[in-house]
């Protein structure tokens, strides 16, 4: 098919940005990319559409729009013109059902530009788009497997301005839009707008308020608008709660909600995305890191020899929540730019994380720590999603967070976000670096030299001569190393010594020539040789697979041991 980029003003007589301030699912149609997941996020709440529909008219016959999207802890203004892909003057991507409404198509174009192409939008989740539209951190709960404190969790989230939605799963496309006997619609994304606890016939009942953003269809079971249950509720509570109802909005008992709905999605908002009248907000810490092959891509705990090389972050939860003596925290690990990297054949990595009770200090934790200490919290599973997130309740204290790919040697950049009710601090852990080097041993007189030193002196005098410049040092080191150190480990696994270059010998002289003569005297050479022996012993100690070579992971341990 021939795709033509067309401006709506060239095709339609009457053009507008948004016909209705309450667009619904019937107002938007899927396109070639089948990115309905983005459409669901746009329609999840009207404020998505209204916030994103800030456009500027660049001329009498054309538009340019600049919606804001969140990406990697930054808000981006993505500017696009109004030319849209068409075939025979028909829009082929996400578009409105109305012939003269273009908000959804232009938003999709801006979103595709941010991710590199329309092609990159293939496959996704509603939560992913919600996070990009709001900067929040997503959580998902299956109501049939929900924790006992789900009501309290959702109430706290709502108090902090979080967006929440729920839906009923469908087993086939034929069930989409199907209406249940109780007035609920399968496959729809409902919004959760309120949670209350009322006294009903002498007992406390938990209620949830749900809204269908694009329909008049409502729940007709217990606690619906005209049900008899409201006759037994205090008049003041009834007036306060029911007066807030709008078309498409209804109340249910929380247990009925869990029985009828399958999924709850929560998008916890950052303070900069909330209105000033929000009473509470989340405290947010953001950290960045990378999994680099051969360095920091250690894989999950199954790979104990490399797990400890993953990036490590120390997190301090100092103050408990107001309501209890524990700290509520949401931890999320997100891969960066994976949609853009699809063009290079790089798909999502399988990721997860684990948390440990932290010992004192901020130094990198070694393999032995993870060998003998179990995690106190972790992601439920390793999965190839852009982000994994979990909510925990932990005692105040210090913790170490280790985000990982499932297998070692898998590369990706990532960000870690920590949402907490009270202020938390976080930092990347690392090794302490200093220059507290020991003084070289004092020179010993020829009479006090050991047999090894006497043999070394004879060899040095024989080979170095009187000038003792770089070329002389090459001969000395080659013979000394060949004779005394580089011997076979086992057949076929010798350490091959091919000699030293002039440049290397020059560097050694510059390092060890303390009297600045440009030559290396025997006492200076002896100090260097003592260091060399130590380095060789370290090599032999940390070449764990006895290969005669040292991997980057082995080198990391050896360098730390060398000081």
ZAPA-101585 format. One record per residue (C-alpha): residue in one letter; residue number from 1; x, y, z. Coordinates in steps of 0.05 Angstrom, whole numbers. Example, Ala and Ser with C-alpha at 12.3 -4.5 7.8 and 13.67 -1.06 7.14 Angstrom:
<torkols>
r | k | x | y | z
A | 1 | 246 | -90 | 156
S | 2 | 273 | -21 | 143
</torkols>
This chain:
<torkols>
r | k | x | y | z
X | 1 | 0 | 0 | 0
X | 2 | 23 | 71 | -14
X | 3 | 28 | 110 | 51
X | 4 | 23 | 186 | 45
X | 5 | 38 | 236 | 100
X | 6 | -23 | 282 | 100
X | 7 | -44 | 342 | 141
X | 8 | -117 | 336 | 164
X | 9 | -129 | 406 | 136
X | 10 | -114 | 379 | 66
X | 11 | -164 | 323 | 72
X | 12 | -222 | 347 | 116
X | 13 | -262 | 411 | 111
X | 14 | -273 | 418 | 186
X | 15 | -215 | 399 | 233
X | 16 | -213 | 401 | 308
X | 17 | -166 | 375 | 362
X | 18 | -217 | 347 | 412
X | 19 | -292 | 342 | 403
X | 20 | -309 | 318 | 472
X | 21 | -279 | 332 | 541
X | 22 | -298 | 261 | 560
X | 23 | -272 | 217 | 503
X | 24 | -289 | 143 | 508
X | 25 | -267 | 77 | 480
X | 26 | -317 | 82 | 424
X | 27 | -284 | 148 | 403
X | 28 | -216 | 116 | 387
X | 29 | -199 | 62 | 337
X | 30 | -137 | 19 | 334
X | 31 | -88 | 23 | 276
X | 32 | -36 | -19 | 240
X | 33 | 10 | -21 | 301
X | 34 | -45 | -51 | 344
X | 35 | -21 | -7 | 402
X | 36 | -88 | -6 | 439
X | 37 | -48 | -10 | 503
X | 38 | -30 | 63 | 493
X | 39 | -102 | 81 | 478
X | 40 | -125 | 47 | 542
X | 41 | -76 | 90 | 582
X | 42 | -100 | 154 | 547
X | 43 | -172 | 139 | 564
X | 44 | -160 | 112 | 634
X | 45 | -175 | 181 | 662
X | 46 | -198 | 244 | 627
X | 47 | -140 | 284 | 657
X | 48 | -92 | 244 | 614
X | 49 | -125 | 270 | 551
X | 50 | -136 | 341 | 577
X | 51 | -64 | 347 | 603
X | 52 | -34 | 320 | 538
X | 53 | -77 | 361 | 492
X | 54 | -38 | 426 | 501
X | 55 | -26 | 446 | 428
X | 56 | -2 | 508 | 393
X | 57 | -28 | 532 | 325
X | 58 | 32 | 546 | 281
X | 59 | -9 | 573 | 223
X | 60 | -79 | 582 | 198
X | 61 | -78 | 515 | 161
X | 62 | -34 | 471 | 205
X | 63 | -19 | 450 | 276
X | 64 | 41 | 432 | 316
X | 65 | 32 | 397 | 382
X | 66 | 80 | 388 | 440
X | 67 | 54 | 337 | 491
X | 68 | 97 | 322 | 551
X | 69 | 121 | 252 | 565
X | 70 | 163 | 225 | 622
X | 71 | 226 | 188 | 603
X | 72 | 282 | 165 | 651
X | 73 | 266 | 216 | 705
X | 74 | 259 | 274 | 657
X | 75 | 199 | 309 | 626
X | 76 | 205 | 317 | 550
X | 77 | 167 | 363 | 505
X | 78 | 159 | 323 | 441
X | 79 | 141 | 370 | 383
X | 80 | 108 | 341 | 321
X | 81 | 71 | 372 | 262
X | 82 | 2 | 350 | 241
X | 83 | 22 | 307 | 181
X | 84 | -5 | 237 | 193
X | 85 | 4 | 171 | 154
X | 86 | -55 | 157 | 109
X | 87 | -75 | 109 | 54
X | 88 | -126 | 138 | 5
X | 89 | -139 | 195 | 54
X | 90 | -155 | 146 | 111
X | 91 | -114 | 147 | 175
X | 92 | -79 | 81 | 185
X | 93 | -51 | 88 | 255
X | 94 | -88 | 101 | 321
X | 95 | -144 | 150 | 305
X | 96 | -211 | 177 | 328
X | 97 | -277 | 149 | 303
X | 98 | -298 | 220 | 284
X | 99 | -271 | 243 | 217
X | 100 | -251 | 311 | 242
X | 101 | -219 | 294 | 310
X | 102 | -144 | 282 | 313
X | 103 | -120 | 284 | 385
X | 104 | -107 | 209 | 390
X | 105 | -69 | 205 | 324
X | 106 | -24 | 264 | 341
X | 107 | -10 | 239 | 410
X | 108 | 9 | 171 | 381
X | 109 | 56 | 206 | 332
X | 110 | 91 | 244 | 388
X | 111 | 97 | 180 | 429
X | 112 | 126 | 143 | 369
X | 113 | 176 | 199 | 358
X | 114 | 200 | 193 | 430
X | 115 | 211 | 118 | 421
X | 116 | 243 | 123 | 353
X | 117 | 188 | 99 | 305
X | 118 | 116 | 74 | 299
X | 119 | 146 | 4 | 293
X | 120 | 174 | 10 | 364
X | 121 | 103 | 16 | 392
X | 122 | 86 | -57 | 376
X | 123 | 69 | -93 | 440
X | 124 | 63 | -60 | 507
X | 125 | 22 | -52 | 570
X | 126 | -27 | 0 | 594
X | 127 | 17 | 11 | 656
X | 128 | 78 | 26 | 613
X | 129 | 41 | 82 | 577
X | 130 | 11 | 108 | 642
X | 131 | 80 | 115 | 671
X | 132 | 104 | 152 | 609
X | 133 | 45 | 200 | 613
X | 134 | 50 | 214 | 687
X | 135 | 121 | 197 | 711
X | 136 | 92 | 149 | 762
X | 137 | 111 | 79 | 785
X | 138 | 62 | 24 | 769
X | 139 | 38 | -35 | 811
X | 140 | -8 | -91 | 791
X | 141 | -49 | -137 | 836
X | 142 | -91 | -197 | 819
X | 143 | -153 | -191 | 862
X | 144 | -160 | -266 | 871
X | 145 | -88 | -269 | 899
X | 146 | -87 | -201 | 932
X | 147 | -53 | -190 | 1000
X | 148 | -97 | -181 | 1061
X | 149 | -80 | -108 | 1065
X | 150 | -100 | -90 | 994
X | 151 | -155 | -43 | 1017
X | 152 | -106 | -4 | 1062
X | 153 | -54 | -4 | 1006
X | 154 | -104 | 25 | 957
X | 155 | -129 | 76 | 1008
X | 156 | -59 | 101 | 1020
X | 157 | -46 | 105 | 946
X | 158 | -110 | 145 | 934
X | 159 | -93 | 193 | 990
X | 160 | -27 | 207 | 955
X | 161 | -59 | 223 | 888
X | 162 | -44 | 156 | 855
X | 163 | -85 | 136 | 794
X | 164 | -119 | 69 | 800
X | 165 | -156 | 26 | 751
X | 166 | -188 | -43 | 749
X | 167 | -212 | -91 | 696
X | 168 | -245 | -158 | 683
X | 169 | -204 | -207 | 642
X | 170 | -230 | -237 | 578
X | 171 | -213 | -306 | 554
X | 172 | -227 | -291 | 480
X | 173 | -241 | -232 | 435
X | 174 | -314 | -252 | 433
X | 175 | -320 | -233 | 507
X | 176 | -295 | -162 | 495
X | 177 | -349 | -111 | 513
X | 178 | -393 | -167 | 541
X | 179 | -439 | -144 | 597
X | 180 | -447 | -186 | 659
X | 181 | -513 | -198 | 695
X | 182 | -491 | -147 | 748
X | 183 | -480 | -91 | 699
X | 184 | -404 | -95 | 691
X | 185 | -369 | -96 | 624
X | 186 | -312 | -145 | 609
X | 187 | -248 | -119 | 578
X | 188 | -261 | -47 | 598
X | 189 | -212 | -4 | 638
X | 190 | -250 | 24 | 698
X | 191 | -223 | 79 | 743
X | 192 | -223 | 74 | 819
X | 193 | -242 | 140 | 850
X | 194 | -256 | 128 | 923
X | 195 | -250 | 82 | 983
X | 196 | -292 | 88 | 1046
X | 197 | -310 | 50 | 1109
X | 198 | -381 | 57 | 1135
X | 199 | -422 | 27 | 1192
X | 200 | -477 | -19 | 1166
X | 201 | -523 | -53 | 1216
X | 202 | -471 | -49 | 1271
X | 203 | -411 | -73 | 1231
X | 204 | -358 | -39 | 1190
X | 205 | -363 | -48 | 1115
X | 206 | -308 | -29 | 1065
X | 207 | -333 | 4 | 1001
X | 208 | -300 | 22 | 936
X | 209 | -323 | 73 | 885
X | 210 | -312 | 56 | 812
X | 211 | -323 | 96 | 749
X | 212 | -333 | 76 | 677
X | 213 | -301 | 135 | 641
X | 214 | -339 | 124 | 577
X | 215 | -406 | 95 | 594
X | 216 | -471 | 98 | 633
X | 217 | -469 | 24 | 650
X | 218 | -464 | 13 | 725
X | 219 | -461 | -42 | 776
X | 220 | -532 | -62 | 797
X | 221 | -514 | -106 | 857
X | 222 | -509 | -90 | 932
X | 223 | -489 | -18 | 948
X | 224 | -507 | 6 | 878
X | 225 | -539 | 76 | 875
X | 226 | -610 | 55 | 892
X | 227 | -597 | -7 | 933
X | 228 | -630 | -17 | 1001
X | 229 | -562 | -22 | 1037
X | 230 | -557 | 54 | 1038
X | 231 | -621 | 59 | 1081
X | 232 | -580 | 30 | 1140
X | 233 | -522 | 79 | 1135
X | 234 | -515 | 142 | 1176
X | 235 | -550 | 198 | 1140
X | 236 | -489 | 244 | 1141
X | 237 | -444 | 190 | 1112
X | 238 | -496 | 173 | 1059
X | 239 | -503 | 245 | 1038
X | 240 | -428 | 256 | 1036
X | 241 | -413 | 193 | 997
X | 242 | -471 | 189 | 948
X | 243 | -471 | 263 | 931
X | 244 | -402 | 253 | 899
X | 245 | -430 | 204 | 849
X | 246 | -432 | 220 | 775
X | 247 | -458 | 185 | 714
X | 248 | -421 | 119 | 705
X | 249 | -397 | 120 | 777
X | 250 | -420 | 70 | 829
X | 251 | -403 | 38 | 897
X | 252 | -390 | -35 | 912
X | 253 | -371 | -74 | 975
X | 254 | -297 | -88 | 971
X | 255 | -307 | -164 | 976
X | 256 | -355 | -161 | 917
X | 257 | -304 | -120 | 880
X | 258 | -250 | -174 | 889
X | 259 | -299 | -228 | 867
X | 260 | -320 | -192 | 803
X | 261 | -257 | -157 | 780
X | 262 | -192 | -193 | 763
X | 263 | -138 | -139 | 762
X | 264 | -121 | -74 | 798
X | 265 | -68 | -27 | 770
X | 266 | -39 | 30 | 812
X | 267 | 3 | 86 | 783
X | 268 | 37 | 121 | 842
X | 269 | 49 | 193 | 823
X | 270 | 112 | 235 | 835
X | 271 | 103 | 301 | 873
X | 272 | 115 | 342 | 810
X | 273 | 55 | 310 | 776
X | 274 | 6 | 325 | 833
X | 275 | -37 | 385 | 846
X | 276 | -22 | 431 | 904
X | 277 | -83 | 408 | 943
X | 278 | -59 | 336 | 949
X | 279 | -53 | 326 | 1024
X | 280 | 3 | 274 | 1020
X | 281 | 53 | 253 | 969
X | 282 | 106 | 200 | 959
X | 283 | 179 | 213 | 974
X | 284 | 220 | 192 | 914
X | 285 | 293 | 172 | 905
X | 286 | 321 | 158 | 835
X | 287 | 386 | 122 | 819
X | 288 | 417 | 101 | 753
X | 289 | 463 | 44 | 733
X | 290 | 485 | -4 | 679
X | 291 | 495 | -78 | 670
X | 292 | 561 | -83 | 631
X | 293 | 586 | -150 | 604
X | 294 | 649 | -172 | 640
X | 295 | 641 | -119 | 694
X | 296 | 573 | -108 | 726
X | 297 | 528 | -157 | 690
X | 298 | 531 | -212 | 743
X | 299 | 463 | -245 | 734
X | 300 | 416 | -269 | 789
X | 301 | 433 | -304 | 855
X | 302 | 437 | -371 | 818
X | 303 | 504 | -347 | 792
X | 304 | 538 | -336 | 859
X | 305 | 608 | -327 | 829
X | 306 | 586 | -264 | 791
X | 307 | 523 | -242 | 827
X | 308 | 561 | -197 | 875
X | 309 | 590 | -157 | 816
X | 310 | 521 | -127 | 799
X | 311 | 510 | -54 | 817
X | 312 | 493 | -48 | 892
X | 313 | 452 | 9 | 923
X | 314 | 447 | 24 | 997
X | 315 | 379 | 48 | 1019
X | 316 | 365 | 78 | 1088
X | 317 | 294 | 77 | 1115
X | 318 | 299 | 122 | 1175
X | 319 | 227 | 138 | 1197
X | 320 | 168 | 91 | 1202
X | 321 | 99 | 107 | 1172
X | 322 | 51 | 149 | 1213
X | 323 | 2 | 92 | 1224
X | 324 | 50 | 37 | 1246
X | 325 | 122 | 20 | 1262
X | 326 | 143 | -4 | 1193
X | 327 | 162 | 32 | 1128
X | 328 | 120 | 25 | 1065
X | 329 | 164 | 27 | 1004
X | 330 | 154 | 14 | 929
X | 331 | 218 | -8 | 892
X | 332 | 218 | -6 | 815
X | 333 | 274 | -24 | 767
X | 334 | 264 | 0 | 695
X | 335 | 305 | -16 | 633
X | 336 | 322 | 45 | 590
X | 337 | 311 | 56 | 516
X | 338 | 294 | -16 | 499
X | 339 | 241 | 4 | 447
X | 340 | 292 | 47 | 411
X | 341 | 343 | -10 | 412
X | 342 | 296 | -58 | 377
X | 343 | 323 | -33 | 311
X | 344 | 390 | -62 | 333
X | 345 | 359 | -128 | 349
X | 346 | 361 | -116 | 424
X | 347 | 298 | -136 | 461
X | 348 | 279 | -130 | 534
X | 349 | 324 | -165 | 584
X | 350 | 295 | -211 | 637
X | 351 | 304 | -171 | 701
X | 352 | 289 | -172 | 776
X | 353 | 321 | -151 | 841
X | 354 | 336 | -172 | 912
X | 355 | 344 | -134 | 978
X | 356 | 389 | -151 | 1037
X | 357 | 398 | -125 | 1107
X | 358 | 459 | -80 | 1101
X | 359 | 521 | -86 | 1144
X | 360 | 559 | -25 | 1167
X | 361 | 597 | 15 | 1115
X | 362 | 586 | 34 | 1043
X | 363 | 637 | -12 | 1011
X | 364 | 618 | -61 | 957
X | 365 | 593 | -127 | 987
X | 366 | 635 | -187 | 969
X | 367 | 615 | -256 | 943
X | 368 | 620 | -285 | 1013
X | 369 | 567 | -237 | 1040
X | 370 | 516 | -262 | 989
X | 371 | 538 | -334 | 998
X | 372 | 521 | -333 | 1073
X | 373 | 465 | -281 | 1077
X | 374 | 395 | -291 | 1048
X | 375 | 353 | -235 | 1018
X | 376 | 297 | -205 | 1061
X | 377 | 256 | -181 | 1001
X | 378 | 257 | -192 | 926
X | 379 | 217 | -185 | 863
X | 380 | 165 | -240 | 856
X | 381 | 196 | -264 | 791
X | 382 | 246 | -248 | 737
X | 383 | 209 | -225 | 675
X | 384 | 223 | -192 | 608
X | 385 | 184 | -128 | 621
X | 386 | 209 | -57 | 617
X | 387 | 198 | -50 | 692
X | 388 | 190 | -94 | 752
X | 389 | 162 | -64 | 816
X | 390 | 142 | -90 | 885
X | 391 | 114 | -60 | 948
X | 392 | 145 | -79 | 1015
X | 393 | 135 | -62 | 1088
X | 394 | 203 | -63 | 1123
X | 395 | 228 | -43 | 1192
X | 396 | 269 | 22 | 1193
X | 397 | 342 | 8 | 1177
X | 398 | 394 | 2 | 1123
X | 399 | 384 | -44 | 1063
X | 400 | 424 | -63 | 1001
X | 401 | 386 | -67 | 935
X | 402 | 416 | -110 | 879
X | 403 | 381 | -103 | 811
X | 404 | 402 | -157 | 762
X | 405 | 387 | -191 | 697
X | 406 | 369 | -264 | 703
X | 407 | 431 | -290 | 666
X | 408 | 500 | -259 | 671
X | 409 | 533 | -220 | 615
X | 410 | 468 | -188 | 592
X | 411 | 476 | -114 | 580
X | 412 | 426 | -57 | 593
X | 413 | 421 | 12 | 625
X | 414 | 370 | 20 | 680
X | 415 | 341 | 67 | 732
X | 416 | 319 | 49 | 802
X | 417 | 261 | 87 | 835
X | 418 | 244 | 82 | 908
X | 419 | 176 | 110 | 931
X | 420 | 168 | 115 | 1007
X | 421 | 118 | 148 | 1054
X | 422 | 174 | 180 | 1093
X | 423 | 239 | 208 | 1065
X | 424 | 289 | 154 | 1048
X | 425 | 361 | 161 | 1024
X | 426 | 397 | 118 | 973
X | 427 | 466 | 116 | 942
X | 428 | 508 | 70 | 898
X | 429 | 558 | 30 | 937
X | 430 | 631 | 26 | 917
X | 431 | 700 | 7 | 941
X | 432 | 740 | 57 | 982
X | 433 | 798 | 84 | 942
X | 434 | 859 | 112 | 976
X | 435 | 934 | 119 | 967
X | 436 | 957 | 93 | 1035
X | 437 | 1015 | 52 | 1006
X | 438 | 1067 | 20 | 1051
X | 439 | 1138 | 46 | 1049
X | 440 | 1187 | 4 | 1009
X | 441 | 1234 | -40 | 1050
X | 442 | 1301 | -7 | 1068
X | 443 | 1361 | -30 | 1026
X | 444 | 1401 | -87 | 1057
X | 445 | 1476 | -92 | 1055
X | 446 | 1508 | -147 | 1012
X | 447 | 1528 | -184 | 1076
X | 448 | 1455 | -187 | 1099
X | 449 | 1425 | -209 | 1034
X | 450 | 1388 | -275 | 1030
X | 451 | 1410 | -329 | 981
X | 452 | 1353 | -308 | 935
X | 453 | 1376 | -235 | 937
X | 454 | 1448 | -254 | 924
X | 455 | 1427 | -295 | 863
X | 456 | 1384 | -237 | 839
X | 457 | 1443 | -189 | 847
X | 458 | 1491 | -233 | 808
X | 459 | 1440 | -239 | 752
X | 460 | 1427 | -165 | 753
X | 461 | 1501 | -146 | 750
X | 462 | 1514 | -197 | 695
X | 463 | 1457 | -174 | 650
X | 464 | 1449 | -100 | 666
X | 465 | 1520 | -77 | 658
X | 466 | 1541 | -7 | 678
X | 467 | 1491 | 35 | 639
X | 468 | 1427 | 1 | 663
X | 469 | 1378 | 32 | 614
X | 470 | 1313 | 6 | 585
X | 471 | 1344 | -46 | 539
X | 472 | 1385 | -74 | 597
X | 473 | 1322 | -80 | 639
X | 474 | 1288 | -120 | 584
X | 475 | 1342 | -173 | 588
X | 476 | 1340 | -175 | 664
X | 477 | 1265 | -181 | 670
X | 478 | 1260 | -232 | 614
X | 479 | 1311 | -279 | 646
X | 480 | 1287 | -269 | 717
X | 481 | 1213 | -280 | 699
X | 482 | 1227 | -340 | 654
X | 483 | 1271 | -375 | 704
X | 484 | 1238 | -361 | 770
X | 485 | 1164 | -349 | 759
X | 486 | 1130 | -369 | 694
X | 487 | 1131 | -444 | 701
X | 488 | 1077 | -492 | 678
X | 489 | 1015 | -498 | 721
X | 490 | 997 | -563 | 688
X | 491 | 1009 | -591 | 618
X | 492 | 978 | -545 | 567
X | 493 | 965 | -489 | 617
X | 494 | 1031 | -453 | 620
X | 495 | 1034 | -378 | 630
X | 496 | 1064 | -354 | 566
X | 497 | 1114 | -298 | 576
X | 498 | 1132 | -263 | 511
X | 499 | 1177 | -210 | 541
X | 500 | 1168 | -136 | 555
X | 501 | 1165 | -77 | 507
X | 502 | 1212 | -17 | 511
X | 503 | 1152 | 26 | 531
X | 504 | 1135 | -20 | 589
X | 505 | 1207 | -20 | 614
X | 506 | 1209 | 56 | 608
X | 507 | 1147 | 60 | 651
X | 508 | 1178 | 13 | 704
X | 509 | 1240 | 57 | 708
X | 510 | 1198 | 120 | 715
X | 511 | 1158 | 87 | 770
X | 512 | 1216 | 59 | 811
X | 513 | 1272 | 109 | 796
X | 514 | 1267 | 147 | 863
X | 515 | 1333 | 184 | 854
X | 516 | 1314 | 209 | 784
X | 517 | 1379 | 185 | 751
X | 518 | 1342 | 155 | 692
X | 519 | 1371 | 87 | 711
X | 520 | 1348 | 30 | 756
X | 521 | 1398 | 12 | 810
X | 522 | 1396 | -57 | 842
X | 523 | 1361 | -33 | 906
X | 524 | 1307 | 0 | 864
X | 525 | 1301 | -62 | 822
X | 526 | 1295 | -105 | 884
X | 527 | 1237 | -62 | 910
X | 528 | 1203 | -70 | 842
X | 529 | 1216 | -145 | 843
X | 530 | 1183 | -153 | 912
X | 531 | 1122 | -119 | 884
X | 532 | 1124 | -162 | 822
X | 533 | 1126 | -225 | 864
X | 534 | 1065 | -202 | 903
X | 535 | 1027 | -187 | 840
X | 536 | 1045 | -255 | 811
X | 537 | 1022 | -290 | 874
X | 538 | 957 | -252 | 871
X | 539 | 949 | -273 | 799
X | 540 | 959 | -345 | 817
X | 541 | 911 | -339 | 877
X | 542 | 854 | -307 | 838
X | 543 | 862 | -344 | 773
X | 544 | 809 | -390 | 801
X | 545 | 798 | -432 | 739
X | 546 | 874 | -443 | 731
X | 547 | 869 | -421 | 659
X | 548 | 933 | -378 | 660
X | 549 | 887 | -319 | 644
X | 550 | 846 | -274 | 688
X | 551 | 774 | -255 | 673
X | 552 | 748 | -186 | 688
X | 553 | 712 | -213 | 749
X | 554 | 776 | -247 | 775
X | 555 | 815 | -183 | 761
X | 556 | 766 | -142 | 801
X | 557 | 778 | -185 | 863
X | 558 | 853 | -186 | 852
X | 559 | 858 | -111 | 846
X | 560 | 819 | -102 | 910
X | 561 | 866 | -151 | 946
X | 562 | 926 | -114 | 918
X | 563 | 903 | -50 | 950
</torkols>
